[in-house]
Amino acid sequence: MSESILSQPYFHNEEAAYAFVEARVWRKGPVCPHCGGVERNGKLAGNSTRIGVYKCYDCRKPFTVKVGTIFESSHIPLRLWLQAIFLIASSKKGISSNQLHRTLGVTLKSAWFMSHRIREAMRAGAFAPFGSGGGAVEVVVRCGRQAAHLSNDSLTRNLGASGATARGD
């Protein structure tokens, strides 16, 4: 019988999590997010150095694989981010922030933060919310007898089977 994916080291070890993400983001080696340098980057390996820190010797700035990704400006360990991504991507009907909070053992605020960033990264198309068309759009979500009306820019698709419709006015 094969081993479960949840027993992979990058879900449990921070150094393995950094190595896993680095192998996917930097396929040809580390790239400085500040100047774009690829040749003169070195991994810092002191006793007091954080895990996964590199230094660009062109611009002399430190960086990690987190810079420029959904993991940036987050104090949540990368292994927990990977676990959250796995849970959200593998759940058939989605997963709530409350469930992430209970499963991962993080605060509800952190779970909400992670789930929103992961969902934004998984969304197809541009990262600007609902595009930038500028027109007013009414979104009607029908739940039994109640209807909630929301407005936003350039949402013009029909949400179909879920009982939600969108109309561009």
C-alpha positions, -999 to +999 in steps of 0.1 A: +000+000+000+013+035-009+021+061+017-003+090+023+005+124+009-001+139+043+030+120+056+053+139+032+081+158+051+071+192+037+038+191+056+057+186+089+092+201+086+098+238+080+131+233+061+115+206+039+086+230+032+110+257+021+128+233-001+096+221-016+083+256-025+118+267-037+119+238-062+085+249-076+090+286-077+127+288-086+131+259-111+165+272-123+178+284-089+170+314-067+160+347-084+163+380-065+128+396-064+144+431-059+168+433-089+161+401-108+197+388-103+201+350-108+239+344-107+252+360-075+227+347-049+239+328-018+220+310+009+227+325+044+235+298+069+243+313+103+230+302+137+207+332+140+196+332+104+160+325+095+152+294+074+153+299+037+170+333+036+192+341+005+213+372-002+217+388-035+252+401-039+242+423-068+218+445-048+229+433-014+194+426-002+181+395+016+151+376+003+132+343+007+110+323-016+080+339+002+086+373-014+061+380-042+039+350-033+008+345-012+031+337+017+046+372+018+041+393+050+029+363+069+043+349+102+025+316+097+049+287+092+052+276+055+043+240+065+010+252+077+004+272+045+011+239+025-013+220+047-040+247+042-035+246+004-038+209+004-070+210+025-087+237+004-077+221-029-087+186-020-121+194-004-149+188-028-173+214-014-148+238+000-136+244+035-145+271+059-121+293+078-135+279+110-126+243+099-091+254+089-088+270+124-097+238+141-077+215+119-045+235+117-045+248+152-041+285+142-063+314+152-095+321+134-080+354+121-050+335+106-073+309+091-094+335+075-063+353+062-048+321+047-081+310+031-086+343+014-051+344+000-053+308-012-087+313-029-074+345-045-044+327-059-065+297-071-089+320-090-085+320-128-077+352-146-064+385-133-058+390-096-079+423-095-112+415-078-139+411-105-118+428-131-119+466-137-148+473-161-162+501-141-199+493-146-222+487-118-234+451-115-261+437-093-256+402-079-287+384-065-282+353-044-314+334-038-317+312-007-352+299-004-375+330+000-347+354+010-325+372-015-293+391-008-284+419-032-247+428-036-231+453-060-196+451-076-178+461-108-180+440-140-192+407-127-211+395-157-212+358-155-242+337-146-234+316-115-260+291-126-268+260-106-261+275-072-292+297-074-272+329-079-274+352-109-255+382-120-268+409-142-247+437-157-266+470-158 
